[in-house]
């Protein structure tokens, strides 16, 4: 059985709202992802491991670090 933490890390990202709102093109237009508010300051981005990896690389190319 897979470790729940590892599975969660491969299927979602959490980013500050201002980071996500400044992206061009928007992340959810570039990839098959679901973006949901996470409190007032963050967005949770949910997708398949393949899409999350591609989105992480997209963000890294724009200088946005993912922890």
C-alpha positions as CSV (number, residue, x, y, z in Angstrom):
1,X,0.0,0.0,0.0
2,X,1.4,3.4,-0.9
3,X,2.4,5.9,1.7
4,X,-0.5,8.5,1.9
5,X,2.0,11.5,2.3
6,X,4.0,10.5,-0.7
7,X,0.8,10.0,-2.8
8,X,-0.6,13.4,-1.7
9,X,2.7,15.2,-2.5
10,X,2.6,13.7,-6.0
11,X,-1.0,14.8,-6.7
12,X,-1.1,18.4,-5.3
13,X,0.7,21.7,-4.9
14,X,-0.1,24.6,-2.6
15,X,0.8,28.1,-3.8
16,X,0.3,31.6,-2.5
17,X,-2.6,33.3,-4.3
18,X,-0.5,36.1,-5.6
19,X,1.9,33.6,-7.2
20,X,-0.8,31.8,-9.0
21,X,-2.7,34.9,-10.1
22,X,0.4,36.4,-11.7
23,X,1.1,33.4,-14.0
24,X,0.7,33.7,-17.8
25,X,-0.7,31.5,-19.2
26,X,-2.8,30.4,-16.2
27,X,-1.7,27.1,-14.8
28,X,-5.1,25.5,-15.2
29,X,-5.3,26.5,-18.8
30,X,-1.8,25.0,-19.5
31,X,-2.4,21.7,-17.6
32,X,-5.3,19.4,-16.6
33,X,-5.6,20.6,-13.0
34,X,-8.2,21.6,-10.5
35,X,-7.5,24.8,-8.5
36,X,-9.3,25.4,-5.3
37,X,-9.0,28.1,-2.6
38,X,-7.1,27.0,0.5
39,X,-8.0,29.7,3.1
40,X,-7.5,33.3,2.2
41,X,-3.8,33.2,1.2
42,X,-3.3,30.0,-0.8
43,X,-4.6,27.9,-3.6
44,X,-4.4,24.1,-3.7
45,X,-3.7,22.7,-7.1
46,X,-4.8,19.1,-7.6
47,X,-4.1,16.7,-10.5
48,X,-2.6,13.5,-11.6
49,X,1.1,12.8,-10.7
50,X,2.0,13.4,-14.4
51,X,0.2,16.7,-14.5
52,X,1.6,17.9,-11.1
53,X,5.2,17.0,-12.2
54,X,4.7,19.0,-15.5
55,X,3.2,21.9,-13.6
56,X,6.1,21.9,-11.1
57,X,8.6,22.0,-14.0
58,X,6.5,24.8,-15.6
59,X,6.7,26.8,-12.4
60,X,10.4,26.1,-11.9
61,X,11.1,27.5,-15.4
62,X,9.5,30.7,-14.2
63,X,11.5,30.9,-11.1
64,X,8.9,29.6,-8.7
65,X,10.2,27.1,-6.2
66,X,8.1,24.2,-5.0
67,X,8.9,22.7,-1.7
